[in-house]
Amino acid sequence: MSEWKAKRFWKTAAVVEKTGGFEIALDARPVKTPAKRALLVPSRGFAEAIAAEWDAQEDQIDPQSMPFTRTANAAVDKVATQHAEVAEMLAAYGDSDLLCYRAEQPVELVARQAQIWDPFLDWADTALNARLEARAGVMHIPQDPQALERLSAKVAALSAYQLAAFHDLVSLSGSLILGFATAQDVQSARAIWDVSRLDEIWQAEQWGQDEEAEAAAAIKQAAFEHAKVVFDLSKPDS
């Protein structure tokens, strides 16, 4: 038997302003999350992006074509119900941040890491009041606990919707600092994605590109850039 798929049952998807945010209505029926919770997003732009995804569905519903809806569902059903745990998990990236693990050789790679990654550590020192130190090699050396506490507090202060997007910014890049830098528009999401892939780009320059690896990286890049869009849309309308 072929797998059962949900079919389109509505004619129009509309954005409805409510106290505290915006919901999406399918022929006046509000969209619910998979856990049957209310889907109330913080900005009209976010709601319009979700409504457009529902409007674009044809006969059968394809969840894979609805990234804004999926992220919103995750924010409500997963992040909001365990906010502290998610925030703690992401804050832990600070103690093993990608930007702090440096090559010992060759000297050209060491120099490139310093040139591209050091400015982000300097930015974090100033903008986030958290100085993380670079280490040569792969052995873990703990970072300053006070700096980590300040970073952790900033992660915990994010809303459920912001945290859902921030999860992808951090986990895909491997860096808490790059996650914050993307969220705060230090550089474009595309540029920061390339910063996170410095080592892979270096290897490709030396040995040539691996088509399979590049295809996988392109999928992750699209998810990273989508997360930045969602993070921005998660700021409540003033």
Secondary structure in CASP SS format (residue, H / E / C, confidence):
PFRMAT SS
TARGET T0000
AUTHOR 0000-0000-0000
METHOD secondary structure of the structure
MODEL  1
M C 1.00
S C 1.00
E C 1.00
W C 1.00
K C 1.00
A C 1.00
K E 1.00
R C 1.00
F C 1.00
W C 1.00
K C 1.00
T C 1.00
A E 1.00
A E 1.00
V E 1.00
V E 1.00
E E 1.00
K E 1.00
T C 1.00
G C 1.00
G E 1.00
F E 1.00
E E 1.00
I E 1.00
A E 1.00
L E 1.00
D C 1.00
A C 1.00
R E 1.00
P E 1.00
V C 1.00
K E 1.00
T C 1.00
P C 1.00
A C 1.00
K C 1.00
R C 1.00
A E 1.00
L C 1.00
L C 1.00
V E 1.00
P C 1.00
S C 1.00
R H 1.00
G H 1.00
F H 1.00
A H 1.00
E H 1.00
A H 1.00
I H 1.00
A H 1.00
A H 1.00
E H 1.00
W H 1.00
D H 1.00
A H 1.00
Q C 1.00
E C 1.00
D C 1.00
Q E 1.00
I C 1.00
D C 1.00
P H 1.00
Q H 1.00
S H 1.00
M C 1.00
P H 1.00
F H 1.00
T H 1.00
R H 1.00
T H 1.00
A H 1.00
N H 1.00
A H 1.00
A H 1.00
V H 1.00
D H 1.00
K H 1.00
V H 1.00
A H 1.00
T H 1.00
Q H 1.00
H H 1.00
A H 1.00
E H 1.00
V H 1.00
A H 1.00
E H 1.00
M H 1.00
L H 1.00
A H 1.00
A H 1.00
Y H 1.00
G H 1.00
D H 1.00
S H 1.00
D C 1.00
L H 1.00
L H 1.00
C H 1.00
Y E 1.00
R E 1.00
A C 1.00
E C 1.00
Q C 1.00
P C 1.00
V H 1.00
E H 1.00
L H 1.00
V H 1.00
A H 1.00
R H 1.00
Q H 1.00
A H 1.00
Q H 1.00
I H 1.00
W H 1.00
D H 1.00
P H 1.00
F H 1.00
L H 1.00
D H 1.00
W H 1.00
A H 1.00
D H 1.00
T H 1.00
A H 1.00
L C 1.00
N C 1.00
A C 1.00
R C 1.00
L C 1.00
E C 1.00
A C 1.00
R E 1.00
A E 1.00
G C 1.00
V C 1.00
M C 1.00
H C 1.00
I C 1.00
P C 1.00
Q C 1.00
D C 1.00
P H 1.00
Q H 1.00
A H 1.00
L H 1.00
E H 1.00
R H 1.00
L H 1.00
S H 1.00
A H 1.00
K H 1.00
V H 1.00
A H 1.00
A C 1.00
L C 1.00
S C 1.00
A H 1.00
Y H 1.00
Q H 1.00
L H 1.00
A H 1.00
A H 1.00
F H 1.00
H H 1.00
D H 1.00
L H 1.00
V H 1.00
S H 1.00
L H 1.00
S H 1.00
G C 1.00
S C 1.00
L H 1.00
I H 1.00
L H 1.00
G H 1.00
F H 1.00
A H 1.00
T H 1.00
A H 1.00
Q C 1.00
D C 1.00
V C 1.00
Q C 1.00
S C 1.00
A H 1.00
R H 1.00
A H 1.00
I H 1.00
W H 1.00
D H 1.00
V H 1.00
S H 1.00
R C 1.00
L H 1.00
D H 1.00
E H 1.00
I H 1.00
W H 1.00
Q H 1.00
A H 1.00
E H 1.00
Q H 1.00
W H 1.00
G C 1.00
Q C 1.00
D C 1.00
E H 1.00
E H 1.00
A H 1.00
E H 1.00
A H 1.00
A H 1.00
A H 1.00
A H 1.00
I H 1.00
K H 1.00
Q H 1.00
A H 1.00
A H 1.00
F H 1.00
E H 1.00
H H 1.00
A H 1.00
K H 1.00
V H 1.00
V H 1.00
F H 1.00
D H 1.00
L H 1.00
S C 1.00
K C 1.00
P C 1.00
D C 1.00
S C 1.00
END
